[in-house]
Amino acid sequence: MRLRYYPDMQLRLILWLALLAVFALFVAQNAQVVEVRFLIWRFAMSQAVLLFFVLAAGFGAGWIMHAWIAWRRVRGPARSDDIDLHAGG
């Protein structure tokens, strides 16, 4: 089996290596330990790890909101007969 060469593969490799280099630089510059306090919990972690968790939480929240908005568009506008306010009588 012969591997195919795609012209954009080299560009993708260069972009991934550049992104990896930026990530390594980011981690090296944010390696100090910070203390996080939330309500009654207290823990210490690397600032780079904390920023990664905040970024992941933001992406997750954005993805959930996008999915909810797409679901609302597919479902259509809310109708007044969706909710029976006079049930149980």
PDB file of N, CA, C and O in Angstrom, chain B, residues numbered from 101:
ATOM      1  N   MET B 101       0.841  -1.170   0.000  1.00  0.00           N
ATOM      2  CA  MET B 101       0.000   0.000   0.000  1.00  0.00           C
ATOM      3  C   MET B 101       0.891   1.241   0.000  1.00  0.00           C
ATOM      4  O   MET B 101       1.806   1.368   0.814  1.00  0.00           O
ATOM      5  N   ARG B 102       0.613   2.122  -0.902  1.00  0.00           N
ATOM      6  CA  ARG B 102       1.421   3.320  -1.036  1.00  0.00           C
ATOM      7  C   ARG B 102       0.707   4.510  -0.399  1.00  0.00           C
ATOM      8  O   ARG B 102      -0.487   4.708  -0.623  1.00  0.00           O
ATOM      9  N   LEU B 103       1.430   5.301   0.394  1.00  0.00           N
ATOM     10  CA  LEU B 103       0.854   6.478   1.026  1.00  0.00           C
ATOM     11  C   LEU B 103       0.729   7.596   0.010  1.00  0.00           C
ATOM     12  O   LEU B 103       1.611   7.791  -0.826  1.00  0.00           O
ATOM     13  N   ARG B 104      -0.368   8.324   0.085  1.00  0.00           N
ATOM     14  CA  ARG B 104      -0.587   9.454  -0.799  1.00  0.00           C
ATOM     15  C   ARG B 104      -0.025  10.715  -0.159  1.00  0.00           C
ATOM     16  O   ARG B 104      -0.044  10.866   1.063  1.00  0.00           O
ATOM     17  N   TYR B 105       0.464  11.598  -0.978  1.00  0.00           N
ATOM     18  CA  TYR B 105       0.966  12.873  -0.497  1.00  0.00           C
ATOM     19  C   TYR B 105      -0.042  13.961  -0.842  1.00  0.00           C
ATOM     20  O   TYR B 105      -0.407  14.138  -2.004  1.00  0.00           O
ATOM     21  N   TYR B 106      -0.477  14.672   0.157  1.00  0.00           N
ATOM     22  CA  TYR B 106      -1.370  15.805  -0.058  1.00  0.00           C
ATOM     23  C   TYR B 106      -0.579  17.076   0.171  1.00  0.00           C
ATOM     24  O   TYR B 106       0.161  17.163   1.151  1.00  0.00           O
ATOM     25  N   PRO B 107      -0.709  18.064  -0.700  1.00  0.00           N
ATOM     26  CA  PRO B 107       0.090  19.290  -0.584  1.00  0.00           C
ATOM     27  C   PRO B 107      -0.116  20.041   0.727  1.00  0.00           C
ATOM     28  O   PRO B 107       0.817  20.670   1.226  1.00  0.00           O
ATOM     29  N   ASP B 108      -1.315  19.986   1.292  1.00  0.00           N
ATOM     30  CA  ASP B 108      -1.564  20.733   2.516  1.00  0.00           C
ATOM     31  C   ASP B 108      -1.106  19.990   3.775  1.00  0.00           C
ATOM     32  O   ASP B 108      -1.189  20.536   4.875  1.00  0.00           O
ATOM     33  N   MET B 109      -0.622  18.753   3.624  1.00  0.00           N
ATOM     34  CA  MET B 109      -0.163  17.997   4.798  1.00  0.00           C
ATOM     35  C   MET B 109       1.056  18.656   5.428  1.00  0.00           C
ATOM     36  O   MET B 109       1.169  18.699   6.653  1.00  0.00           O
ATOM     37  N   GLN B 110       1.967  19.169   4.610  1.00  0.00           N
ATOM     38  CA  GLN B 110       3.150  19.807   5.146  1.00  0.00           C
ATOM     39  C   GLN B 110       2.767  21.101   5.879  1.00  0.00           C
ATOM     40  O   GLN B 110       3.329  21.402   6.933  1.00  0.00           O
ATOM     41  N   LEU B 111       1.828  21.855   5.337  1.00  0.00           N
ATOM     42  CA  LEU B 111       1.363  23.063   5.991  1.00  0.00           C
ATOM     43  C   LEU B 111       0.707  22.738   7.328  1.00  0.00           C
ATOM     44  O   LEU B 111       0.939  23.429   8.320  1.00  0.00           O
ATOM     45  N   ARG B 112      -0.109  21.691   7.358  1.00  0.00           N
ATOM     46  CA  ARG B 112      -0.749  21.274   8.611  1.00  0.00           C
ATOM     47  C   ARG B 112       0.291  20.863   9.646  1.00  0.00           C
ATOM     48  O   ARG B 112       0.166  21.202  10.822  1.00  0.00           O
ATOM     49  N   LEU B 113       1.307  20.138   9.214  1.00  0.00           N
ATOM     50  CA  LEU B 113       2.358  19.719  10.132  1.00  0.00           C
ATOM     51  C   LEU B 113       3.079  20.935  10.712  1.00  0.00           C
ATOM     52  O   LEU B 113       3.357  20.981  11.910  1.00  0.00           O
ATOM     53  N   ILE B 114       3.376  21.903   9.877  1.00  0.00           N
ATOM     54  CA  ILE B 114       4.050  23.117  10.344  1.00  0.00           C
ATOM     55  C   ILE B 114       3.156  23.878  11.323  1.00  0.00           C
ATOM     56  O   ILE B 114       3.635  24.361  12.349  1.00  0.00           O
ATOM     57  N   LEU B 115       1.874  23.986  11.018  1.00  0.00           N
ATOM     58  CA  LEU B 115       0.951  24.681  11.919  1.00  0.00           C
ATOM     59  C   LEU B 115       0.822  23.964  13.255  1.00  0.00           C
ATOM     60  O   LEU B 115       0.801  24.615  14.300  1.00  0.00           O
ATOM     61  N   TRP B 116       0.733  22.627  13.245  1.00  0.00           N
ATOM     62  CA  TRP B 116       0.641  21.864  14.494  1.00  0.00           C
ATOM     63  C   TRP B 116       1.919  22.005  15.318  1.00  0.00           C
ATOM     64  O   TRP B 116       1.859  22.125  16.542  1.00  0.00           O
ATOM     65  N   LEU B 117       3.070  21.992  14.657  1.00  0.00           N
ATOM     66  CA  LEU B 117       4.335  22.163  15.382  1.00  0.00           C
ATOM     67  C   LEU B 117       4.441  23.570  15.965  1.00  0.00           C
ATOM     68  O   LEU B 117       4.941  23.737  17.077  1.00  0.00           O
ATOM     69  N   ALA B 118       3.984  24.572  15.240  1.00  0.00           N
ATOM     70  CA  ALA B 118       3.987  25.941  15.760  1.00  0.00           C
ATOM     71  C   ALA B 118       3.041  26.068  16.956  1.00  0.00           C
ATOM     72  O   ALA B 118       3.380  26.713  17.948  1.00  0.00           O
ATOM     73  N   LEU B 119       1.868  25.462  16.864  1.00  0.00           N
ATOM     74  CA  LEU B 119       0.926  25.477  17.983  1.00  0.00           C
ATOM     75  C   LEU B 119       1.503  24.761  19.196  1.00  0.00           C
ATOM     76  O   LEU B 119       1.331  25.217  20.327  1.00  0.00           O
ATOM     77  N   LEU B 120       2.179  23.655  18.970  1.00  0.00           N
ATOM     78  CA  LEU B 120       2.817  22.924  20.061  1.00  0.00           C
ATOM     79  C   LEU B 120       3.919  23.760  20.711  1.00  0.00           C
ATOM     80  O   LEU B 120       4.067  23.744  21.933  1.00  0.00           O
ATOM     81  N   ALA B 121       4.685  24.485  19.912  1.00  0.00           N
ATOM     82  CA  ALA B 121       5.741  25.351  20.449  1.00  0.00           C
ATOM     83  C   ALA B 121       5.146  26.482  21.281  1.00  0.00           C
ATOM     84  O   ALA B 121       5.675  26.804  22.345  1.00  0.00           O
ATOM     85  N   VAL B 122       4.063  27.087  20.821  1.00  0.00           N
ATOM     86  CA  VAL B 122       3.400  28.152  21.580  1.00  0.00           C
ATOM     87  C   VAL B 122       2.848  27.588  22.889  1.00  0.00           C
ATOM     88  O   VAL B 122       2.953  28.234  23.931  1.00  0.00           O
ATOM     89  N   PHE B 123       2.266  26.396  22.845  1.00  0.00           N
ATOM     90  CA  PHE B 123       1.741  25.758  24.049  1.00  0.00           C
ATOM     91  C   PHE B 123       2.867  25.475  25.051  1.00  0.00           C
ATOM     92  O   PHE B 123       2.703  25.718  26.247  1.00  0.00           O
ATOM     93  N   ALA B 124       3.997  24.966  24.576  1.00  0.00           N
ATOM     94  CA  ALA B 124       5.131  24.688  25.461  1.00  0.00           C
ATOM     95  C   ALA B 124       5.656  25.980  26.085  1.00  0.00           C
ATOM     96  O   ALA B 124       6.000  26.001  27.267  1.00  0.00           O
ATOM     97  N   LEU B 125       5.720  27.041  25.313  1.00  0.00           N
ATOM     98  CA  LEU B 125       6.148  28.335  25.837  1.00  0.00           C
ATOM     99  C   LEU B 125       5.166  28.847  26.883  1.00  0.00           C
ATOM    100  O   LEU B 125       5.579  29.384  27.910  1.00  0.00           O
ATOM    101  N   PHE B 126       3.877  28.687  26.631  1.00  0.00           N
ATOM    102  CA  PHE B 126       2.836  29.092  27.578  1.00  0.00           C
ATOM    103  C   PHE B 126       2.975  28.344  28.900  1.00  0.00           C
ATOM    104  O   PHE B 126       2.910  28.948  29.971  1.00  0.00           O
ATOM    105  N   VAL B 127       3.163  27.042  28.822  1.00  0.00           N
ATOM    106  CA  VAL B 127       3.298  26.231  30.039  1.00  0.00           C
ATOM    107  C   VAL B 127       4.555  26.627  30.800  1.00  0.00           C
ATOM    108  O   VAL B 127       4.531  26.705  32.028  1.00  0.00           O
ATOM    109  N   ALA B 128       5.649  26.875  30.096  1.00  0.00           N
ATOM    110  CA  ALA B 128       6.899  27.249  30.756  1.00  0.00           C
ATOM    111  C   ALA B 128       6.776  28.596  31.464  1.00  0.00           C
ATOM    112  O   ALA B 128       7.354  28.782  32.534  1.00  0.00           O
ATOM    113  N   GLN B 129       6.041  29.525  30.890  1.00  0.00           N
ATOM    114  CA  GLN B 129       5.911  30.845  31.490  1.00  0.00           C
ATOM    115  C   GLN B 129       4.866  30.908  32.594  1.00  0.00           C
ATOM    116  O   GLN B 129       4.859  31.858  33.376  1.00  0.00           O
ATOM    117  N   ASN B 130       3.986  29.919  32.673  1.00  0.00           N
ATOM    118  CA  ASN B 130       2.925  29.918  33.684  1.00  0.00           C
ATOM    119  C   ASN B 130       3.020  28.683  34.568  1.00  0.00           C
ATOM    120  O   ASN B 130       2.004  28.063  34.880  1.00  0.00           O
ATOM    121  N   ALA B 131       4.217  28.328  34.967  1.00  0.00           N
ATOM    122  CA  ALA B 131       4.421  27.108  35.753  1.00  0.00           C
ATOM    123  C   ALA B 131       4.276  27.337  37.252  1.00  0.00           C
ATOM    124  O   ALA B 131       4.246  26.371  38.015  1.00  0.00           O
ATOM    125  N   GLN B 132       4.185  28.596  37.696  1.00  0.00           N
ATOM    126  CA  GLN B 132       4.104  28.836  39.127  1.00  0.00           C
ATOM    127  C   GLN B 132       2.806  28.275  39.698  1.00  0.00           C
ATOM    128  O   GLN B 132       1.798  28.156  39.002  1.00  0.00           O
ATOM    129  N   VAL B 133       2.859  27.939  40.964  1.00  0.00           N
ATOM    130  CA  VAL B 133       1.716  27.351  41.647  1.00  0.00           C
ATOM    131  C   VAL B 133       0.866  28.485  42.226  1.00  0.00           C
ATOM    132  O   VAL B 133       1.380  29.414  42.849  1.00  0.00           O
ATOM    133  N   VAL B 134      -0.436  28.383  42.004  1.00  0.00           N
ATOM    134  CA  VAL B 134      -1.376  29.358  42.557  1.00  0.00           C
ATOM    135  C   VAL B 134      -2.378  28.626  43.434  1.00  0.00           C
ATOM    136  O   VAL B 134      -2.697  27.459  43.204  1.00  0.00           O
ATOM    137  N   GLU B 135      -2.869  29.336  44.444  1.00  0.00           N
ATOM    138  CA  GLU B 135      -3.877  28.749  45.329  1.00  0.00           C
ATOM    139  C   GLU B 135      -5.247  29.197  44.869  1.00  0.00           C
ATOM    140  O   GLU B 135      -5.477  30.380  44.618  1.00  0.00           O
ATOM    141  N   VAL B 136      -6.157  28.240  44.759  1.00  0.00           N
ATOM    142  CA  VAL B 136      -7.520  28.510  44.332  1.00  0.00           C
ATOM    143  C   VAL B 136      -8.434  28.260  45.519  1.00  0.00           C
ATOM    144  O   VAL B 136      -8.388  27.194  46.134  1.00  0.00           O
ATOM    145  N   ARG B 137      -9.266  29.248  45.840  1.00  0.00           N
ATOM    146  CA  ARG B 137     -10.230  29.105  46.925  1.00  0.00           C
ATOM    147  C   ARG B 137     -11.624  29.268  46.355  1.00  0.00           C
ATOM    148  O   ARG B 137     -11.902  30.244  45.658  1.00  0.00           O
ATOM    149  N   PHE B 138     -12.498  28.325  46.643  1.00  0.00           N
ATOM    150  CA  PHE B 138     -13.885  28.377  46.208  1.00  0.00           C
ATOM    151  C   PHE B 138     -14.766  27.861  47.335  1.00  0.00           C
ATOM    152  O   PHE B 138     -14.703  26.684  47.692  1.00  0.00           O
ATOM    153  N   LEU B 139     -15.579  28.736  47.889  1.00  0.00           N
ATOM    154  CA  LEU B 139     -16.443  28.432  49.036  1.00  0.00           C
ATOM    155  C   LEU B 139     -15.607  27.851  50.170  1.00  0.00           C
ATOM    156  O   LEU B 139     -14.827  28.573  50.792  1.00  0.00           O
ATOM    157  N   ILE B 140     -15.759  26.553  50.449  1.00  0.00           N
ATOM    158  CA  ILE B 140     -15.000  25.959  51.557  1.00  0.00           C
ATOM    159  C   ILE B 140     -13.786  25.174  51.081  1.00  0.00           C
ATOM    160  O   ILE B 140     -13.011  24.680  51.900  1.00  0.00           O
ATOM    161  N   TRP B 141     -13.610  25.050  49.767  1.00  0.00           N
ATOM    162  CA  TRP B 141     -12.484  24.269  49.237  1.00  0.00           C
ATOM    163  C   TRP B 141     -11.297  25.179  48.971  1.00  0.00           C
ATOM    164  O   TRP B 141     -11.445  26.356  48.640  1.00  0.00           O
ATOM    165  N   ARG B 142     -10.121  24.599  49.125  1.00  0.00           N
ATOM    166  CA  ARG B 142      -8.879  25.310  48.882  1.00  0.00           C
ATOM    167  C   ARG B 142      -7.884  24.314  48.296  1.00  0.00           C
ATOM    168  O   ARG B 142      -7.629  23.267  48.892  1.00  0.00           O
ATOM    169  N   PHE B 143      -7.325  24.630  47.142  1.00  0.00           N
ATOM    170  CA  PHE B 143      -6.331  23.738  46.556  1.00  0.00           C
ATOM    171  C   PHE B 143      -5.335  24.553  45.746  1.00  0.00           C
ATOM    172  O   PHE B 143      -5.620  25.676  45.332  1.00  0.00           O
ATOM    173  N   ALA B 144      -4.166  23.971  45.528  1.00  0.00           N
ATOM    174  CA  ALA B 144      -3.104  24.632  44.779  1.00  0.00           C
ATOM    175  C   ALA B 144      -2.835  23.851  43.496  1.00  0.00           C
ATOM    176  O   ALA B 144      -2.863  22.621  43.477  1.00  0.00           O
ATOM    177  N   MET B 145      -2.574  24.598  42.429  1.00  0.00           N
ATOM    178  CA  MET B 145      -2.277  23.966  41.140  1.00  0.00           C
ATOM    179  C   MET B 145      -1.453  24.921  40.299  1.00  0.00           C
ATOM    180  O   MET B 145      -1.345  26.108  40.608  1.00  0.00           O
ATOM    181  N   SER B 146      -0.885  24.403  39.254  1.00  0.00           N
ATOM    182  CA  SER B 146      -0.125  25.217  38.310  1.00  0.00           C
ATOM    183  C   SER B 146      -1.060  26.208  37.626  1.00  0.00           C
ATOM    184  O   SER B 146      -2.200  25.878  37.301  1.00  0.00           O
ATOM    185  N   GLN B 147      -0.577  27.395  37.415  1.00  0.00           N
ATOM    186  CA  GLN B 147      -1.395  28.409  36.760  1.00  0.00           C
ATOM    187  C   GLN B 147      -1.766  27.986  35.343  1.00  0.00           C
ATOM    188  O   GLN B 147      -2.866  28.290  34.881  1.00  0.00           O
ATOM    189  N   ALA B 148      -0.880  27.298  34.652  1.00  0.00           N
ATOM    190  CA  ALA B 148      -1.174  26.829  33.293  1.00  0.00           C
ATOM    191  C   ALA B 148      -2.324  25.820  33.307  1.00  0.00           C
ATOM    192  O   ALA B 148      -3.188  25.855  32.431  1.00  0.00           O
ATOM    193  N   VAL B 149      -2.341  24.922  34.294  1.00  0.00           N
ATOM    194  CA  VAL B 149      -3.426  23.936  34.400  1.00  0.00           C
ATOM    195  C   VAL B 149      -4.734  24.648  34.709  1.00  0.00           C
ATOM    196  O   VAL B 149      -5.772  24.309  34.142  1.00  0.00           O
ATOM    197  N   LEU B 150      -4.694  25.634  35.606  1.00  0.00           N
ATOM    198  CA  LEU B 150      -5.895  26.393  35.944  1.00  0.00           C
ATOM    199  C   LEU B 150      -6.446  27.109  34.713  1.00  0.00           C
ATOM    200  O   LEU B 150      -7.654  27.090  34.475  1.00  0.00           O
ATOM    201  N   LEU B 151      -5.573  27.737  33.931  1.00  0.00           N
ATOM    202  CA  LEU B 151      -6.021  28.421  32.723  1.00  0.00           C
ATOM    203  C   LEU B 151      -6.584  27.443  31.697  1.00  0.00           C
ATOM    204  O   LEU B 151      -7.531  27.768  30.980  1.00  0.00           O
ATOM    205  N   PHE B 152      -6.007  26.249  31.625  1.00  0.00           N
ATOM    206  CA  PHE B 152      -6.542  25.228  30.724  1.00  0.00           C
ATOM    207  C   PHE B 152      -7.957  24.830  31.139  1.00  0.00           C
ATOM    208  O   PHE B 152      -8.839  24.697  30.291  1.00  0.00           O
ATOM    209  N   PHE B 153      -8.177  24.638  32.453  1.00  0.00           N
ATOM    210  CA  PHE B 153      -9.515  24.280  32.936  1.00  0.00           C
ATOM    211  C   PHE B 153     -10.530  25.393  32.663  1.00  0.00           C
ATOM    212  O   PHE B 153     -11.675  25.117  32.305  1.00  0.00           O
ATOM    213  N   VAL B 154     -10.113  26.636  32.831  1.00  0.00           N
ATOM    214  CA  VAL B 154     -11.010  27.757  32.551  1.00  0.00           C
ATOM    215  C   VAL B 154     -11.340  27.800  31.058  1.00  0.00           C
ATOM    216  O   VAL B 154     -12.491  28.028  30.684  1.00  0.00           O
ATOM    217  N   LEU B 155     -10.346  27.586  30.213  1.00  0.00           N
ATOM    218  CA  LEU B 155     -10.570  27.548  28.768  1.00  0.00           C
ATOM    219  C   LEU B 155     -11.512  26.398  28.394  1.00  0.00           C
ATOM    220  O   LEU B 155     -12.426  26.580  27.591  1.00  0.00           O
ATOM    221  N   ALA B 156     -11.291  25.226  28.971  1.00  0.00           N
ATOM    222  CA  ALA B 156     -12.147  24.072  28.683  1.00  0.00           C
ATOM    223  C   ALA B 156     -13.582  24.326  29.145  1.00  0.00           C
ATOM    224  O   ALA B 156     -14.532  23.959  28.453  1.00  0.00           O
ATOM    225  N   ALA B 157     -13.739  24.952  30.308  1.00  0.00           N
ATOM    226  CA  ALA B 157     -15.081  25.264  30.802  1.00  0.00           C
ATOM    227  C   ALA B 157     -15.777  26.254  29.866  1.00  0.00           C
ATOM    228  O   ALA B 157     -16.974  26.130  29.608  1.00  0.00           O
ATOM    229  N   GLY B 158     -15.031  27.232  29.362  1.00  0.00           N
ATOM    230  CA  GLY B 158     -15.607  28.190  28.419  1.00  0.00           C
ATOM    231  C   GLY B 158     -16.033  27.538  27.115  1.00  0.00           C
ATOM    232  O   GLY B 158     -17.107  27.828  26.590  1.00  0.00           O
ATOM    233  N   PHE B 159     -15.183  26.652  26.593  1.00  0.00           N
ATOM    234  CA  PHE B 159     -15.549  25.927  25.377  1.00  0.00           C
ATOM    235  C   PHE B 159     -16.771  25.047  25.620  1.00  0.00           C
ATOM    236  O   PHE B 159     -17.671  24.980  24.783  1.00  0.00           O
ATOM    237  N   GLY B 160     -16.799  24.377  26.759  1.00  0.00           N
ATOM    238  CA  GLY B 160     -17.943  23.525  27.092  1.00  0.00           C
ATOM    239  C   GLY B 160     -19.234  24.314  27.203  1.00  0.00           C
ATOM    240  O   GLY B 160     -20.270  23.892  26.690  1.00  0.00           O
ATOM    241  N   ALA B 161     -19.175  25.465  27.876  1.00  0.00           N
ATOM    242  CA  ALA B 161     -20.369  26.302  28.011  1.00  0.00           C
ATOM    243  C   ALA B 161     -20.822  26.817  26.645  1.00  0.00           C
ATOM    244  O   ALA B 161     -22.019  26.841  26.358  1.00  0.00           O
ATOM    245  N   GLY B 162     -19.882  27.226  25.811  1.00  0.00           N
ATOM    246  CA  GLY B 162     -20.230  27.692  24.470  1.00  0.00           C
ATOM    247  C   GLY B 162     -20.831  26.591  23.618  1.00  0.00           C
ATOM    248  O   GLY B 162     -21.774  26.831  22.864  1.00  0.00           O
ATOM    249  N   TRP B 163     -20.293  25.387  23.732  1.00  0.00           N
ATOM    250  CA  TRP B 163     -20.815  24.253  22.967  1.00  0.00           C
ATOM    251  C   TRP B 163     -22.236  23.908  23.410  1.00  0.00           C
ATOM    252  O   TRP B 163     -23.099  23.631  22.576  1.00  0.00           O
ATOM    253  N   ILE B 164     -22.479  23.924  24.718  1.00  0.00           N
ATOM    254  CA  ILE B 164     -23.818  23.618  25.239  1.00  0.00           C
ATOM    255  C   ILE B 164     -24.813  24.686  24.793  1.00  0.00           C
ATOM    256  O   ILE B 164     -25.927  24.361  24.382  1.00  0.00           O
ATOM    257  N   MET B 165     -24.421  25.954  24.872  1.00  0.00           N
ATOM    258  CA  MET B 165     -25.319  27.027  24.436  1.00  0.00           C
ATOM    259  C   MET B 165     -25.615  26.928  22.935  1.00  0.00           C
ATOM    260  O   MET B 165     -26.751  27.136  22.508  1.00  0.00           O
ATOM    261  N   HIS B 166     -24.589  26.608  22.136  1.00  0.00           N
ATOM    262  CA  HIS B 166     -24.801  26.449  20.698  1.00  0.00           C
ATOM    263  C   HIS B 166     -25.764  25.293  20.420  1.00  0.00           C
ATOM    264  O   HIS B 166     -26.656  25.417  19.581  1.00  0.00           O
ATOM    265  N   ALA B 167     -25.587  24.182  21.114  1.00  0.00           N
ATOM    266  CA  ALA B 167     -26.477  23.027  20.923  1.00  0.00           C
ATOM    267  C   ALA B 167     -27.898  23.370  21.338  1.00  0.00           C
ATOM    268  O   ALA B 167     -28.850  22.953  20.678  1.00  0.00           O
ATOM    269  N   TRP B 168     -28.058  24.121  22.417  1.00  0.00           N
ATOM    270  CA  TRP B 168     -29.398  24.491  22.879  1.00  0.00           C
ATOM    271  C   TRP B 168     -30.083  25.415  21.877  1.00  0.00           C
ATOM    272  O   TRP B 168     -31.266  25.249  21.579  1.00  0.00           O
ATOM    273  N   ILE B 169     -29.333  26.391  21.356  1.00  0.00           N
ATOM    274  CA  ILE B 169     -29.906  27.315  20.375  1.00  0.00           C
ATOM    275  C   ILE B 169     -30.274  26.573  19.091  1.00  0.00           C
ATOM    276  O   ILE B 169     -31.326  26.836  18.508  1.00  0.00           O
ATOM    277  N   ALA B 170     -29.423  25.652  18.645  1.00  0.00           N
ATOM    278  CA  ALA B 170     -29.734  24.860  17.450  1.00  0.00           C
ATOM    279  C   ALA B 170     -30.967  24.000  17.679  1.00  0.00           C
ATOM    280  O   ALA B 170     -31.796  23.854  16.781  1.00  0.00           O
ATOM    281  N   TRP B 171     -31.095  23.429  18.870  1.00  0.00           N
ATOM    282  CA  TRP B 171     -32.267  22.604  19.191  1.00  0.00           C
ATOM    283  C   TRP B 171     -33.531  23.453  19.177  1.00  0.00           C
ATOM    284  O   TRP B 171     -34.571  23.014  18.685  1.00  0.00           O
ATOM    285  N   ARG B 172     -33.445  24.671  19.716  1.00  0.00           N
ATOM    286  CA  ARG B 172     -34.612  25.558  19.725  1.00  0.00           C
ATOM    287  C   ARG B 172     -35.028  25.930  18.305  1.00  0.00           C
ATOM    288  O   ARG B 172     -36.219  26.055  18.018  1.00  0.00           O
ATOM    289  N   ARG B 173     -34.041  26.108  17.407  1.00  0.00           N
ATOM    290  CA  ARG B 173     -34.363  26.448  16.019  1.00  0.00           C
ATOM    291  C   ARG B 173     -35.050  25.289  15.315  1.00  0.00           C
ATOM    292  O   ARG B 173     -35.995  25.495  14.553  1.00  0.00           O
ATOM    293  N   VAL B 174     -34.580  24.071  15.564  1.00  0.00           N
ATOM    294  CA  VAL B 174     -35.160  22.887  14.928  1.00  0.00           C
ATOM    295  C   VAL B 174     -36.559  22.634  15.471  1.00  0.00           C
ATOM    296  O   VAL B 174     -37.467  22.269  14.724  1.00  0.00           O
ATOM    297  N   ARG B 175     -36.726  22.829  16.767  1.00  0.00           N
ATOM    298  CA  ARG B 175     -38.009  22.571  17.413  1.00  0.00           C
ATOM    299  C   ARG B 175     -39.059  23.578  16.985  1.00  0.00           C
ATOM    300  O   ARG B 175     -40.249  23.262  16.964  1.00  0.00           O
ATOM    301  N   GLY B 176     -38.645  24.754  16.652  1.00  0.00           N
ATOM    302  CA  GLY B 176     -39.582  25.791  16.257  1.00  0.00           C
ATOM    303  C   GLY B 176     -39.972  26.650  17.445  1.00  0.00           C
ATOM    304  O   GLY B 176     -39.543  26.399  18.572  1.00  0.00           O
ATOM    305  N   PRO B 177     -40.787  27.663  17.189  1.00  0.00           N
ATOM    306  CA  PRO B 177     -41.183  28.554  18.288  1.00  0.00           C
ATOM    307  C   PRO B 177     -42.075  27.827  19.291  1.00  0.00           C
ATOM    308  O   PRO B 177     -42.804  26.900  18.940  1.00  0.00           O
ATOM    309  N   ALA B 178     -42.001  28.262  20.532  1.00  0.00           N
ATOM    310  CA  ALA B 178     -42.823  27.657  21.583  1.00  0.00           C
ATOM    311  C   ALA B 178     -44.287  27.993  21.316  1.00  0.00           C
ATOM    312  O   ALA B 178     -44.624  29.121  20.957  1.00  0.00           O
ATOM    313  N   ARG B 179     -45.142  27.003  21.495  1.00  0.00           N
ATOM    314  CA  ARG B 179     -46.571  27.200  21.299  1.00  0.00           C
ATOM    315  C   ARG B 179     -47.256  27.266  22.654  1.00  0.00           C
ATOM    316  O   ARG B 179     -46.775  26.694  23.632  1.00  0.00           O
ATOM    317  N   SER B 180     -48.370  27.959  22.705  1.00  0.00           N
ATOM    318  CA  SER B 180     -49.080  28.105  23.977  1.00  0.00           C
ATOM    319  C   SER B 180     -49.695  26.787  24.430  1.00  0.00           C
ATOM    320  O   SER B 180     -49.933  26.601  25.623  1.00  0.00           O
ATOM    321  N   ASP B 181     -49.959  25.858  23.494  1.00  0.00           N
ATOM    322  CA  ASP B 181     -50.556  24.582  23.901  1.00  0.00           C
ATOM    323  C   ASP B 181     -49.504  23.555  24.325  1.00  0.00           C
ATOM    324  O   ASP B 181     -49.850  22.412  24.623  1.00  0.00           O
ATOM    325  N   ASP B 182     -48.205  23.950  24.358  1.00  0.00           N
ATOM    326  CA  ASP B 182     -47.167  23.041  24.849  1.00  0.00           C
ATOM    327  C   ASP B 182     -47.308  22.789  26.336  1.00  0.00           C
ATOM    328  O   ASP B 182     -47.002  21.698  26.818  1.00  0.00           O
ATOM    329  N   ILE B 183     -47.769  23.791  27.060  1.00  0.00           N
ATOM    330  CA  ILE B 183     -47.873  23.686  28.515  1.00  0.00           C
ATOM    331  C   ILE B 183     -49.346  23.775  28.889  1.00  0.00           C
ATOM    332  O   ILE B 183     -50.027  24.734  28.527  1.00  0.00           O
ATOM    333  N   ASP B 184     -49.831  22.782  29.607  1.00  0.00           N
ATOM    334  CA  ASP B 184     -51.204  22.766  30.059  1.00  0.00           C
ATOM    335  C   ASP B 184     -51.238  23.330  31.475  1.00  0.00           C
ATOM    336  O   ASP B 184     -50.918  22.631  32.437  1.00  0.00           O
ATOM    337  N   LEU B 185     -51.627  24.594  31.596  1.00  0.00           N
ATOM    338  CA  LEU B 185     -51.635  25.242  32.908  1.00  0.00           C
ATOM    339  C   LEU B 185     -52.819  24.837  33.747  1.00  0.00           C
ATOM    340  O   LEU B 185     -52.805  25.021  34.965  1.00  0.00           O
ATOM    341  N   HIS B 186     -53.847  24.289  33.123  1.00  0.00           N
ATOM    342  CA  HIS B 186     -55.075  23.956  33.846  1.00  0.00           C
ATOM    343  C   HIS B 186     -55.230  22.453  34.056  1.00  0.00           C
ATOM    344  O   HIS B 186     -56.352  21.965  34.192  1.00  0.00           O
ATOM    345  N   ALA B 187     -54.132  21.719  34.084  1.00  0.00           N
ATOM    346  CA  ALA B 187     -54.197  20.262  34.250  1.00  0.00           C
ATOM    347  C   ALA B 187     -54.495  19.937  35.715  1.00  0.00           C
ATOM    348  O   ALA B 187     -54.234  20.733  36.617  1.00  0.00           O
ATOM    349  N   GLY B 188     -55.034  18.774  35.912  1.00  0.00           N
ATOM    350  CA  GLY B 188     -55.279  18.266  37.258  1.00  0.00           C
ATOM    351  C   GLY B 188     -56.657  18.606  37.780  1.00  0.00           C
ATOM    352  O   GLY B 188     -56.919  18.417  38.967  1.00  0.00           O
ATOM    353  N   GLY B 189     -57.524  19.087  36.957  1.00  0.00           N
ATOM    354  CA  GLY B 189     -58.794  19.567  37.464  1.00  0.00           C
ATOM    355  C   GLY B 189     -59.921  18.700  37.159  1.00  0.00           C
ATOM    356  O   GLY B 189     -61.053  19.002  37.537  1.00  0.00           O
TER     357      GLY B 189
END
